[in-house]
């Protein structure tokens, strides 16, 4: 979710600055000899991908008719990305599927989810009038059988016992042929607690909500309920703790297939978090997730947001995905969050992304490399915040790093930090675009630049250090970590 401004406070500024000072991008500017890094002779890994899938939080993914559809929180509208491969969702152009002129519900639009019932799609979301505690639940209906719409407003979703209460994160539980609205809102356990209400159809709440007293390892929230169905049980997973914290995590409860979900005692609590921070992988605050099937329905996958910083912040929550498995006792095994740039096999039945990486040291899984002019620093000081644990950085005006690649588009990911400055980027020697690499919080493998679409073939991306920085930054470093190349 976006910050709950009434209840979530930032750390004191002086303490935050002290943390950030210790995290300045790379070591002090000791010199290193200029060099040229050339590509290693690797073959492109056509059946793999790397995260992130999107730069937004609160993701939801569905596969339908051979296409992946993704939504994330955008705030002022609902946007959707679609692609025939999971690995090219970051490369996809967004479609705006909903904006609203009604002042009571056109701000802070969060956490959209969409489901197909009959031959229509229903898109569930939360929004307010600019005041956080005025968040309420809404549903749209598609005009045709297409997840991307167009959509029209259908109704507000209001349990009779919570008509004037804060509510977020709507999801739909499908159980024994009936529909239920699950969401996070006010109850006797939390301000953001789990609630479930019956529905008579996809757009009508037909009874009071019941509160579920869910464990979570922290007192703050229980939010983002999601469901898996298998082995005669329904599994409800949900996120706990403040989403700004590195300890934001996923917990789980289960329900027998014949039990009534509106009886709280029918839910069995699993012990401990089932998906949580992995410091050794540089993953913090993994949560607000959803589940989807591979295109051939043979695999189950989790999509979630997480950060590459342990600082308490709502920024840099990016969308990631990985495969899940099932335990011998029939329960889901969500595993551990993988490092941001970990190379994974694409889902079963995925036709292939046609992507490859280029590391800052010149190694590549495809036809690519990188060369440097001037004096650059390089090393492993950024550890898990960087791809392969290393990067290059420089503050010397005029220094350049040039990626050579064969494809149709390139994405540059690297460290964003309080000591970073402004770079000038150009494709094939064309006009330069100024890009600010500064960030109020140090984060790794941050998407700095996504090039325009290019004709298939050989291209270059040049990053020139300008030696300039904005007023908030303490220095002018430009970081180079990895490039992701798209070939289709």
C-alpha positions in Angstrom: 0.0 0.0 0.0 0.9 3.6 -0.1 1.8 5.2 3.2 -1.0 5.5 5.8 -0.1 9.0 6.5 -2.2 9.3 9.7 -0.4 6.3 11.3 2.9 5.9 9.7 5.7 8.2 10.7 9.1 8.6 9.2 12.2 8.2 11.3 13.6 11.5 12.6 15.5 13.3 9.9 18.8 13.3 11.7 18.7 9.6 12.2 17.8 9.0 8.6 20.6 11.1 7.3 23.0 9.3 9.5 22.0 6.0 8.0 22.1 7.3 4.5 25.6 8.8 5.0 26.9 5.4 5.8 25.4 4.1 2.6 26.8 6.6 0.1 27.2 5.1 -3.4 30.4 3.1 -3.3 33.7 3.9 -1.5 35.2 7.4 -1.6 36.4 8.5 -5.0 39.8 6.7 -5.0 41.0 6.5 -8.6 41.1 3.3 -10.7 42.8 2.9 -14.0 40.5 3.3 -17.0 39.8 0.1 -18.8 37.6 -1.6 -21.5 35.4 -4.5 -20.5 34.5 -6.8 -23.4 31.7 -9.3 -23.6 32.4 -12.9 -22.6 31.5 -15.4 -25.3 28.2 -16.6 -23.8 25.0 -17.8 -25.6 21.8 -15.9 -24.9 19.6 -17.6 -22.3 16.2 -17.5 -24.1 14.2 -19.3 -21.5 15.1 -17.1 -18.5 14.2 -13.7 -16.9 15.3 -11.4 -14.1 13.3 -9.2 -11.8 11.9 -6.5 -11.6 8.7 -7.0 -13.7 7.5 -3.5 -12.9 8.5 -0.4 -10.8 5.3 -0.3 -8.9 4.0 -2.0 -5.7 1.0 -4.1 -4.8 1.1 -6.3 -7.9 -1.6 -8.7 -9.3 -1.1 -11.0 -12.3 -3.4 -13.2 -14.3 -2.5 -15.3 -17.3 -5.3 -15.6 -19.9 -5.4 -16.7 -23.5 -1.6 -16.9 -23.6 -1.0 -13.4 -22.2 0.2 -12.1 -18.8 -1.8 -9.2 -17.4 -0.3 -7.2 -14.6 -1.6 -4.3 -12.4 0.3 -2.4 -9.7 -0.6 0.6 -7.6 -0.3 3.8 -9.6 -2.2 6.2 -7.3 -4.2 8.4 -9.8 -5.5 5.7 -12.1 -5.5 2.0 -12.8 -2.9 0.9 -15.4 -2.4 -2.5 -16.8 0.6 -4.1 -18.6 0.3 -7.1 -20.8 2.9 -9.4 -22.5 3.1 -12.9 -24.0 6.1 -13.5 -21.8 6.7 -12.8 -18.1 10.2 -11.6 -19.0 9.0 -8.7 -21.1 6.5 -7.2 -18.7 9.0 -4.4 -17.8 9.3 -3.7 -21.5 5.5 -3.5 -22.0 3.7 -0.2 -22.5 1.0 0.5 -19.9 -2.7 0.7 -20.8 -4.8 3.1 -18.6 -8.0 1.1 -17.9 -9.6 3.4 -15.4 -9.7 7.0 -14.3 -12.5 8.7 -12.3 -13.9 12.1 -12.1 -15.9 11.4 -8.9 -14.1 13.4 -6.2 -15.1 10.9 -3.5 -13.0 8.1 -5.1 -10.5 9.4 -7.6 -7.4 9.7 -5.3 -5.0 7.2 -3.7 -6.2 4.4 -6.0 -4.5 1.3 -4.7 -4.1 -2.4 -5.1 -6.3 -3.3 -8.2 -7.1 -7.0 -8.7 -9.2 -8.5 -11.5 -11.1 -11.7 -11.9 -13.2 -13.3 -14.6 -16.8 -14.4 -13.8 -18.9 -15.6 -16.7 -17.8 -13.6 -19.8 -17.0 -10.4 -17.9 -14.0 -9.2 -15.9 -14.4 -7.5 -12.5 -11.7 -5.1 -11.3 -11.6 -4.5 -7.5 -9.7 -1.6 -6.0 -9.6 0.9 -3.2 -9.7 4.7 -3.4 -10.5 7.8 -1.4 -11.1 11.6 -1.7 -7.6 12.6 -0.5 -8.1 11.5 3.1 -6.6 8.1 3.9 -9.3 7.1 6.4 -11.9 7.7 3.7 -10.6 4.7 1.7 -13.4 2.5 0.5 -13.8 -0.6 -1.8 -15.1 -0.4 -5.4 -15.6 -2.7 -8.3 -15.6 -2.1 -12.1 -17.1 -4.4 -14.8 -15.7 -4.9 -18.2 -17.7 -4.1 -21.3 -16.4 -7.2 -23.0 -14.5 -10.4 -22.3 -11.1 -8.7 -22.0 -9.0 -8.2 -18.9 -7.8 -4.8 -20.3 -11.4 -3.5 -20.6 -12.8 -1.1 -21.3 -14.4 -0.9 -17.9 -17.4 0.9 -16.4 -18.1 1.7 -12.7 -20.3 -1.0 -11.2 -20.6 -0.4 -7.5 -19.2 0.3 -4.1 -18.6 -2.8 -1.9 -19.9 -2.2 1.6 -20.6 -4.7 4.3 -23.7 -3.5 6.3 -21.7 -3.5 9.6 -18.9 -1.3 8.1 -20.7 1.2 6.0 -18.6 4.2 7.1 -15.3 2.4 7.9 -11.8 2.5 6.4 -11.3 -0.5 4.0 -8.5 -1.4 1.6 -7.1 -4.4 -0.4 -10.2 -6.1 -1.8 -9.8 -9.7 -3.0 -12.3 -12.4 -3.9 -12.5 -15.8 -2.1 -14.2 -18.5 -4.2 -15.3 -21.3 -1.9 -17.8 -24.1 -2.4 -19.4 -22.4 -5.4 -19.9 -19.1 -3.5 -18.1 -15.7 -3.6 -16.8 -13.8 -0.6 -15.2 -10.4 -0.3 -12.0 -10.4 1.7 -10.3 -7.2 2.6 -8.3 -5.2 5.2 -10.1 -2.8 7.4 -11.3 -1.8 10.8 -12.2 -4.5 13.2 -11.6 -5.3 16.9 -8.1 -6.6 16.2 -6.5 -4.0 14.0 -7.3 -0.8 12.2 -6.1 -2.8 9.2 -7.4 -6.2 10.1 -8.7 -9.1 8.0 -12.4 -9.2 7.2 -14.6 -11.5 5.1 -18.1 -10.9 3.9 -20.5 -12.9 1.7 -21.4 -11.8 -1.8 -24.5 -12.6 -3.9 -22.7 -11.8 -7.1 -19.3 -10.3 -8.2 -20.5 -6.8 -7.4 -22.8 -7.1 -4.4 -22.0 -7.7 -0.7 -24.9 -9.6 0.8 -24.1 -9.7 4.5 -22.0 -8.5 7.4 -18.3 -8.9 7.5 -16.7 -11.1 10.1 -13.3 -10.4 11.6 -10.5 -12.9 11.4 -8.0 -12.8 14.3 -4.9 -13.5 12.3 -1.4 -13.8 13.7 1.4 -11.7 12.2 4.5 -11.3 14.3 3.8 -7.5 14.7 0.8 -5.5 15.8 0.3 -3.1 12.9 -1.6 -4.6 10.0 -3.1 -7.6 8.4 -3.7 -6.8 4.7 -3.7 -8.0 1.1 -5.5 -11.3 1.6 -4.9 -13.8 -1.3 -6.1 -17.4 -1.8 -4.8 -20.7 -3.1 -6.9 -23.8 -3.6 -5.5 -27.3 -3.5 -5.5 -30.6 -1.7 -9.0 -30.2 -0.2 -8.1 -26.9 1.5 -8.3 -23.2 0.9 -5.2 -21.3 1.8 -5.4 -17.6 2.8 -2.1 -15.7 2.8 -1.8 -12.1 3.9 0.8 -9.5 4.6 1.7 -8.2 8.1 3.7 -5.3 9.6 4.0 -1.9 8.1 4.9 -2.1 4.4 7.6 0.6 4.8 9.5 -1.7 7.2 12.0 -4.3 6.1 10.1 -6.9 8.1 6.9 -6.6 6.1 6.1 -10.3 5.5 3.6 -13.0 4.5 1.6 -15.2 6.9 -0.9 -17.9 6.2 -4.2 -19.6 7.4 -6.1 -22.5 6.0 -9.7 -23.7 5.7 -11.2 -27.1 4.9 -13.0 -27.2 1.6 -16.3 -27.9 3.2 -16.1 -25.4 6.1 -17.8 -22.0 6.3 -15.3 -19.2 5.8 -17.6 -16.9 7.8 -16.9 -18.9 11.0 -13.6 -17.5 12.3 -12.9 -20.7 14.2 -12.8 -22.7 11.0 -9.6 -21.0 10.0 -6.3 -22.7 11.1 -3.3 -20.5 11.7 0.1 -21.6 10.3 3.0 -21.0 12.7 5.3 -18.2 11.7 5.9 -16.2 8.5 5.9 -18.1 5.2 7.7 -15.5 3.2 9.9 -12.8 4.7 13.1 -10.7 4.3 16.2 -12.4 2.9 19.1 -10.1 3.9 21.7 -12.4 2.2 19.8 -11.8 -1.1 19.3 -8.1 -0.5 15.5 -8.5 -0.3 13.6 -6.5 2.3 9.8 -6.2 3.0 8.5 -8.8 0.6 4.7 -8.8 0.7 1.5 -7.6 -0.8 1.5 -10.5 -3.2 -0.8 -12.5 -5.4 -0.7 -15.9 -7.1 -0.9 -16.9 -10.8 -0.6 -20.1 -12.9 2.0 -20.7 -15.6 0.5 -20.4 -19.2 0.1 -24.2 -19.3 -1.4 -24.3 -15.8 1.4 -26.7 -14.6 3.1 -24.3 -12.1 2.1 -21.9 -9.4 3.8 -18.6 -9.1 3.9 -15.8 -6.6 4.1 -12.1 -7.6 5.0 -9.6 -4.9 6.7 -6.4 -4.1 9.9 -5.9 -2.2 12.8 -3.5 -1.7 16.6 -3.5 -2.1 17.1 -1.4 1.1 16.6 -2.2 4.8 15.7 1.5 5.4 12.1 2.1 6.5 10.7 3.7 3.4 7.7 3.4 1.0 9.9 4.0 -2.1 11.6 1.4 -4.3 8.8 -1.2 -3.8 9.2 -3.1 -7.1 7.3 -6.0 -8.5 9.0 -9.4 -8.6 7.9 -13.0 -9.3 9.1 -16.5 -8.6 7.9 -20.1 -8.7 6.4 -21.7 -5.6 6.1 -25.4 -4.7 4.0 -27.6 -2.5 5.0 -29.5 0.7 4.3 -33.1 1.3 1.5 -32.2 3.8 -0.3 -30.4 1.0 0.5 -26.9 2.1 2.1 -24.3 -0.2 5.8 -23.6 0.1 6.5 -20.0 -0.9 10.3 -20.5 -0.5 12.7 -17.5 0.1 12.7 -14.3 -1.9 15.4 -14.5 -4.6 17.9 -11.7 -5.2 16.5 -9.0 -7.6 18.7 -9.9 -10.5 18.7 -13.7 -10.0 18.3 -15.5 -13.3 15.2 -17.7 -13.2 13.6 -20.1 -15.7 10.5 -18.7 -17.2 7.1 -20.3 -16.3 6.2 -23.5 -18.0 4.5 -22.8 -21.3 6.0 -19.3 -21.6 7.1 -18.9 -25.2 10.3 -17.1 -24.2 11.3 -13.5 -23.5 14.3 -13.1 -25.7 16.1 -11.1 -23.1 19.7 -11.1 -21.8 21.9 -9.2 -19.3 25.1 -7.3 -19.6 27.1 -6.9 -16.3 29.1 -3.8 -15.6 32.3 -5.9 -15.8 31.6 -6.7 -19.5 30.3 -10.2 -19.1 27.0 -10.9 -20.9 24.6 -13.7 -21.5 24.1 -12.5 -25.0 25.6 -10.3 -27.7 26.7 -7.4 -25.6 29.5 -5.7 -23.7 30.5 -2.4 -22.1 33.5 -0.1 -22.4 34.6 2.9 -20.3 36.5 6.1 -21.0 38.2 8.1 -18.2 38.7 7.0 -14.7 36.0 4.9 -13.0 35.9 3.2 -9.7 34.8 -0.4 -9.5 34.3 -3.0 -6.7 32.0 -5.0 -4.6 31.1 -2.5 -1.9 27.5 -2.5 -2.9 27.3 -6.3 -2.2 23.7 -7.6 -2.4 22.4 -4.3 -3.6 24.0 -4.9 -7.0 23.8 -7.5 -9.8 26.6 -10.0 -9.2 27.6 -7.9 -6.2 29.7 -5.4 -8.2 29.3 -2.1 -10.0 31.2 0.8 -11.5 30.9 4.5 -10.5 32.4 7.8 -11.3 31.9 11.6 -10.6 34.4 12.8 -13.2 32.7 15.0 -15.8 33.1 13.7 -19.3 33.7 10.0 -18.3 31.6 7.6 -20.3 30.3 4.0 -20.1 29.0 2.6 -23.4 26.9 -0.5 -23.6 27.0 -2.3 -27.0 24.1 -4.6 -27.6 22.0 -6.4 -30.2 18.3 -6.0 -29.7 15.3 -3.7 -29.8 15.5 -2.0 -26.3 17.7 -1.7 -23.3 17.1 -1.0 -19.6 19.7 0.4 -17.3 19.6 -0.7 -13.6 22.0 0.6 -11.0 22.4 2.1 -7.5 20.4 5.2 -6.7 21.8 7.2 -3.8 22.1 10.4 -1.8 25.6 11.0 -3.4 24.6 10.4 -7.0 24.3 13.0 -9.7 23.1 13.6 -13.2 24.1 11.6 -16.2 23.5 12.3 -19.9 22.3 9.2 -21.9 22.2 8.7 -25.6 21.3 6.0 -28.0 23.5 5.4 -31.1 25.2 8.8 -30.6 21.9 10.7 -30.8 20.5 13.5 -28.6 21.3 13.2 -24.9 18.7 12.7 -22.2 19.5 13.9 -18.7 18.8 11.4 -16.0 19.1 12.1 -12.3 20.6 9.1 -10.4 19.9 10.7 -7.0 17.7 8.9 -4.4 16.8 10.0 -0.9 17.4 6.4 0.2 20.1 4.2 -1.3 18.6 1.4 -3.4 20.2 -1.1 -5.7 19.3 -2.4 -9.2 17.0 0.6 -9.6 15.6 1.2 -13.0 17.3 4.4 -14.1 16.4 4.4 -17.8 14.4 2.4 -20.4 15.3 3.3 -23.9 12.8 4.0 -26.7 11.9 1.0 -28.9 14.6 0.5 -31.6 14.9 -1.3 -34.9 16.2 -4.8 -34.4 20.0 -4.7 -34.7 23.2 -3.5 -33.2 23.0 -0.4 -31.0 24.9 1.5 -28.3 23.8 3.2 -25.0 26.2 5.8 -23.8 26.2 7.1 -20.2 28.1 10.3 -19.8 29.0 11.7 -16.3 28.1 15.4 -16.3 29.7 16.2 -12.9 26.4 17.9 -11.9 23.9 17.1 -9.2 20.6 18.4 -7.7 20.5 20.6 -4.6 19.6 17.6 -2.4 22.5 15.4 -3.5 25.9 15.5 -1.8 28.0 14.5 -4.8 27.8 13.8 -8.5 28.5 10.0 -8.8 26.9 8.0 -11.6 26.6 4.3 -11.0 26.6 1.5 -13.7 25.5 -2.0 -12.7 23.6 -4.1 -15.2 21.7 -3.7 -18.5 18.7 -5.8 -19.5 18.4 -6.2 -23.3 15.2 -7.0 -25.1 15.5 -8.7 -28.5 11.9 -8.8 -29.7 
